[in-house]
């Protein structure tokens, strides 16, 4: 593609690195920004810089936060003894939108996937096991997507904490096999949390 400006070309190249954004879409977005008032483009640039430099990860659950401890973990109305295990922050947002869950979360930061080079050591599993060891947990809810990687991760964590004899459950299969939590409608996801089943039962099914 022949660009009229190196600045335009650089902007398009950077924009096209975003997921799902090809060169043509990137060009359309960049040209749109070029037509906007400078103050609007500057505000967008500042927001992106702040996103990268100011956002932290909660020291307790690994959710994104503006402070060292996120709002959910700081909420005194939450049951800190019930922990919902999710893959990433999008799943936290999806479950929170249901307004059905009153416990806290533990964000793994991904799923075990040898083919992608992701092992247990790449995820925040150790800190989760430590919470269980310290007696800070009554129930773990496995809320990873029902894919091979999700099931593998669930099983790995289950084997790590099995000896502590705490309650483990998994969201009900109102969520279709292979579906990602973030795409589930709020009613279905909310019911899946409320009607969760013992994790051991899911092992027997498999």
N, C-alpha and C positions, 0 to 999 in steps of 0.2 A: 504494500500500500504506500502510495506516494503522499507524504505529508508536506504541507506548506511551511511548517515551522518545526524546528527541533524541540521546542518547548511543548508543542502539541503532541509530537511523537512520544516524548518522554512521559507525558501525562497519560496518554493512551496505553503505553506499555505498562505503567504502574497500575492503572485501573484494571487492565485485562488479567492481572494476577489474582484478582478476587475470584472466589468460586462461582462458576456459572456465568462468568463474564468473558465473552470472546472479544476479539479486536473490534468488530463492527459495533457491538453494544457499547464497548468502552469509548469508542469514538463518539457515539451519539450522546453518551453521558457527559463527556468532556466538553463537547460543543455546547451542550445545554448549560453547563457551569460557566462557560465563557460568556454566555449571554446574560447571566445573572449579575446583579449589583456586586461590586467588589466586597462589600460588607458581608454579604451572604456566603460567598465563597471562602472568605477569611474565617467566618464563624464555623463553617464546616471543617476547615483545616485545623482550627483550634480544638474543636470537639474531638477530632481523631487523635491529635497529639495528646490531649488530656486523657483519652481512653487508654492510650498506651502507657502513659507515665504515671497516672494517678490511681487507676484501679488496682486493688489488692485482692489477694485470695484469703478468705477467712481462715484463721489459724485452727479453727475447730472442725469445720466441715469442708473447707476448700471451695466454697461457693465464691463467686465474685462479690466484692464489697468495696465500699468507700473507706471502710475502717478495718482494723485488724480482726474484729469479730463482727460478722454480718448481722443484719437486723433480725433474721430468723433465730439465730443462736442466742441473741440478746433478749428475745421476747420471753418474758417470765410466764406467759400463758402457754408456752409450748411444753410438751412432755419430752424432756431431754433423754428419757430412758428408751424411747422408741426412735430408731434411726432407719430412715429410708435410703437405701443405696441406689444411686443413679449414676449414669455414665457422665453426663456433663450438665452445665448450667441451664441448658435449654429444657432439660427434663425437670429441673427444679421449678422453672417458670410454668411448665405445662401442668404439673401437679398442683402448684399454688393457685393456678387459675380455677381449679375445681372447688376450692374452699372446703374440701372434705378432709384434709389431712392436718392433724394438730401436733405431729411430732417434729423432729428435726431431720436433717439430711446428712449424707456423706457422699461427696462428689468424687468419683474415682479418677476422672480425667481421661476416660477411654475404656476400652474392653481388651481383654487378652486376645491377641491375634498374631500367632507366629508368622503367618504369611506376610503380614505387614511389619514384622519386626517388633511387635509390641508384646512384652512379657510382663509378668506380675511386678517386677521391679520398676517398671515404667509407670505404674499406677499407684495411687495413694491407698494401698491395701494395708501396709504395715501400721499406719496410724489408726486404721479402723480396728485391726486386731488388738492393738494396744488399748483401745477404749473398752473392748470386751474383757481383756485381761484385768483391767482395773475395776471391773464390776460396775461400769457406768451404763450398761445396756441391759434392758429387759427383753427387747425384741429387735431383730433385724428384719427389715422388709426388703426383699430383693426386687428391684423395680427396673432391671435392665431389659432392653428389647429382647424378644424371644427369637433370637437368631442363634446360630451355632456359636458365635463369639460371645454373645450374651450369656448363653447357657454354660459355656465353658468357664466364664468368669464367675458366675454364680456358684458353680460347683467347687471351684478352687477356693473361694472365700469360705464356703460352707465347711470344707475340710479343714481349713485353718482354725475355725472357731468351734468345731463340732464338740470338742472335749469339754468346753465350758458349759454345755448343757443349757443354753439360753434358747428362748423361743425364736424360731426362724419362720418367715412366711414369704410368699411371693404373690404378686398381684394376680387377681383372677384373670382367666384367659378371655375376658371380654375384649382384650387387645388381641388382634389377629396375629397369628404366628408370622414372624418376620417383619412386623410393623414396628416403627419407631414411635416412642412415646410422644414426641413433640407434635406428631401429626394426628394423634387420637383426639376425638372430640371430647369436650370437657365432661359431659354426662357419663360416657363410657369409661373414661379414665377415672373419674370420681368413684364410680361403682366398683371398679377393679381394685381400688385402694380399700374401700370399705369392706368388700367381700373377699379380701385376701385369704389365701389358703396356706396350710402348713407347707413349708418348702420340701419336706420329706415326701409329701404326696406327689410333687412334681417329678421327683426322682423316680418314683415307682411308675409313673406314666411313661417316662422316657425309657 
